[in-house]
Amino acid sequence: MLGEKIGESSGKVTSQRVLPNPGGGPKMETSFQGVGSMLGVNETETATYTAMLRPDGSLYGEGQGIVMSKEGDTATWVGQGVGTFKKDGAISYRGAIYVQSASPKWARLNSQAVVYEYEVDAQGNTRSQLFEWK
């Protein structure tokens, strides 16, 4: 069951490239940067994910990122998700990330799955929301 909303951010895609994928069709790599908050702490985030088109037209993605506060707190995450294309060129992902942090501000996330909603529009603008998974 979804718990409380614990974060949100917005940002911009900074780069994309197509990678070879020996197991199937091409894989798209996307990097983005954003700003927001996580557990009430203002943060900046840099992340990269890869996505592969599946036979049914959906996407499977895997990624990793680093989150930093102005006070020097850091956290990293890895995650997976599934995506769908929208009619206007946007892509919508749903999935889970797993956070690792030594910062007392974010350490409680070390033992939780964090469920996310991530949207990227046709112009490369990103928006994400994070929720506890109880």
VOPAGU-2260 file (C-alpha; in pm, 1 decimal, decimal comma):
REM VOPAGU-2260
SITE   aa  ch    i         X         Y         Z
SITE  MET   A    0       0,0       0,0       0,0
SITE  LEU   A    1     121,7     349,9     -77,1
SITE  GLY   A    2     222,5     554,8     222,0
SITE  GLU   A    3     293,1     923,7     252,5
SITE  LYS   A    4     434,4    1136,0     -27,2
SITE  ILE   A    5     799,8    1182,0      66,7
SITE  GLY   A    6     937,2    1382,2    -223,3
SITE  GLU   A    7     894,9    1552,0    -556,0
SITE  SER   A    8    1116,5    1715,9    -812,7
SITE  SER   A    9    1117,5    1874,1   -1155,5
SITE  GLY   A   10    1396,3    1909,0   -1405,0
SITE  LYS   A   11    1519,0    1871,3   -1759,3
SITE  VAL   A   12    1665,8    1596,9   -1977,0
SITE  THR   A   13    2032,3    1685,6   -2034,4
SITE  SER   A   14    2134,9    1416,3   -2284,0
SITE  GLN   A   15    2015,7    1112,5   -2474,8
SITE  ARG   A   16    2187,8     850,3   -2683,3
SITE  VAL   A   17    2110,2     514,2   -2839,3
SITE  LEU   A   18    2310,0     216,3   -2710,8
SITE  PRO   A   19    2356,8    -124,1   -2870,5
SITE  ASN   A   20    2160,4    -402,9   -2704,5
SITE  PRO   A   21    2286,7    -752,3   -2789,2
SITE  GLY   A   22    1966,4    -907,5   -2650,2
SITE  GLY   A   23    1720,1    -718,3   -2871,4
SITE  GLY   A   24    1635,3    -380,2   -3013,4
SITE  PRO   A   25    1817,3     -59,3   -2929,1
SITE  LYS   A   26    1837,5      78,5   -2578,5
SITE  MET   A   27    1793,7     452,4   -2513,1
SITE  GLU   A   28    2005,1     615,4   -2243,0
SITE  THR   A   29    1866,5     934,9   -2088,1
SITE  SER   A   30    2025,8    1164,9   -1829,6
SITE  PHE   A   31    1843,7    1438,9   -1642,1
SITE  GLN   A   32    1897,3    1693,7   -1366,2
SITE  GLY   A   33    1633,1    1821,7   -1129,5
SITE  VAL   A   34    1559,2    2008,8    -809,4
SITE  GLY   A   35    1305,3    1931,2    -542,0
SITE  SER   A   36    1274,0    1792,0    -193,5
SITE  MET   A   37    1301,0    1452,7     -26,8
SITE  LEU   A   38    1173,6    1405,4     329,1
SITE  GLY   A   39    1144,7    1783,5     354,5
SITE  VAL   A   40    1509,9    1846,7     259,4
SITE  ASN   A   41    1573,6    2059,4     -51,2
SITE  GLU   A   42    1788,1    1868,9    -296,2
SITE  THR   A   43    1934,0    1850,9    -643,4
SITE  GLU   A   44    1944,8    1527,9    -838,3
SITE  THR   A   45    2142,9    1393,8   -1131,8
SITE  ALA   A   46    2040,4    1060,8   -1280,5
SITE  THR   A   47    2073,1     834,7   -1582,3
SITE  TYR   A   48    1842,4     557,3   -1695,5
SITE  THR   A   49    1818,6     321,4   -1988,9
SITE  ALA   A   50    1492,8     212,3   -2148,4
SITE  MET   A   51    1415,7     -68,4   -2389,4
SITE  LEU   A   52    1103,8     -97,8   -2601,9
SITE  ARG   A   53     916,4    -420,8   -2531,3
SITE  PRO   A   54     711,9    -615,4   -2788,8
SITE  ASP   A   55     381,6    -478,7   -2652,9
SITE  GLY   A   56     497,7    -116,6   -2701,0
SITE  SER   A   57     569,9     -49,0   -2333,0
SITE  LEU   A   58     913,8      39,8   -2197,7
SITE  TYR   A   59    1127,3    -128,2   -1934,8
SITE  GLY   A   60    1379,0     100,5   -1765,5
SITE  GLU   A   61    1662,9      79,6   -1513,6
SITE  GLY   A   62    1847,6     373,3   -1362,6
SITE  GLN   A   63    2063,4     522,6   -1094,6
SITE  GLY   A   64    2108,3     865,8    -947,5
SITE  ILE   A   65    2270,1    1082,3    -685,4
SITE  VAL   A   66    2087,0    1332,1    -464,5
SITE  MET   A   67    2259,4    1617,8    -279,4
SITE  SER   A   68    2139,7    1881,2     -34,3
SITE  LYS   A   69    2288,8    2230,3       2,3
SITE  GLU   A   70    2415,1    2123,1     345,9
SITE  GLY   A   71    2623,3    1839,9     196,9
SITE  ASP   A   72    2390,9    1544,4     256,9
SITE  THR   A   73    2410,7    1279,7     -14,7
SITE  ALA   A   74    2208,6     979,0    -117,7
SITE  THR   A   75    2224,9     742,6    -412,0
SITE  TRP   A   76    1950,8     532,5    -564,7
SITE  VAL   A   77    1899,2     249,9    -810,7
SITE  GLY   A   78    1565,6     154,6    -956,1
SITE  GLN   A   79    1350,5      -7,4   -1219,1
SITE  GLY   A   80    1020,2      76,3   -1379,0
SITE  VAL   A   81     783,3      42,3   -1670,6
SITE  GLY   A   82     680,2     318,8   -1903,8
SITE  THR   A   83     411,8     402,5   -2154,6
SITE  PHE   A   84     407,6     649,6   -2442,3
SITE  LYS   A   85     143,9     922,4   -2438,9
SITE  LYS   A   86     -20,6    1070,5   -2750,9
SITE  ASP   A   87     159,3    1405,9   -2716,0
SITE  GLY   A   88     509,8    1252,1   -2716,3
SITE  ALA   A   89     538,4    1231,0   -2338,7
SITE  ILE   A   90     645,0     917,3   -2152,5
SITE  SER   A   91     508,4     813,4   -1814,2
SITE  TYR   A   92     699,4     571,6   -1585,9
SITE  ARG   A   93     598,6     390,9   -1267,3
SITE  GLY   A   94     837,2     186,6   -1056,1
SITE  ALA   A   95    1046,6     161,1    -743,2
SITE  ILE   A   96    1382,5     295,6    -630,9
SITE  TYR   A   97    1608,6     183,0    -347,6
SITE  VAL   A   98    1794,3     459,3    -165,6
SITE  GLN   A   99    2124,8     438,8      18,6
SITE  SER   A  100    2238,9     725,4     243,5
SITE  ALA   A  101    2459,2     781,6     548,1
SITE  SER   A  102    2283,9    1113,6     613,4
SITE  PRO   A  103    2056,3    1104,3     920,2
SITE  LYS   A  104    1806,6    1311,4     718,4
SITE  TRP   A  105    1759,1    1034,3     460,6
SITE  ALA   A  106    1882,1     718,2     640,1
SITE  ARG   A  107    1528,4     591,4     706,3
SITE  LEU   A  108    1497,2     532,5     331,4
SITE  ASN   A  109    1774,7     270,4     346,0
SITE  SER   A  110    1523,0       8,9     458,6
SITE  GLN   A  111    1229,8     106,5     235,9
SITE  ALA   A  112    1115,3      59,3    -118,2
SITE  VAL   A  113    1026,0     401,1    -258,2
SITE  VAL   A  114     757,8     399,1    -527,6
SITE  TYR   A  115     776,5     669,7    -792,1
SITE  GLU   A  116     581,5     837,8   -1068,9
SITE  TYR   A  117     807,7     996,2   -1332,0
SITE  GLU   A  118     690,0    1193,4   -1633,3
SITE  VAL   A  119     892,3    1340,3   -1917,0
SITE  ASP   A  120     720,0    1555,1   -2178,7
SITE  ALA   A  121     806,4    1592,4   -2546,7
SITE  GLN   A  122    1026,7    1896,2   -2465,7
SITE  GLY   A  123    1235,3    1702,0   -2210,4
SITE  ASN   A  124    1082,1    1850,6   -1895,5
SITE  THR   A  125    1070,5    1600,2   -1609,5
SITE  ARG   A  126     850,6    1569,9   -1302,5
SITE  SER   A  127     862,1    1302,9   -1034,7
SITE  GLN   A  128     683,8    1215,4    -713,6
SITE  LEU   A  129     808,7     973,5    -446,1
SITE  PHE   A  130     596,0     771,2    -204,1
SITE  GLU   A  131     670,4     531,6      79,3
SITE  TRP   A  132     563,5     175,1       8,5
SITE  LYS   A  133     425,7      30,8     331,1
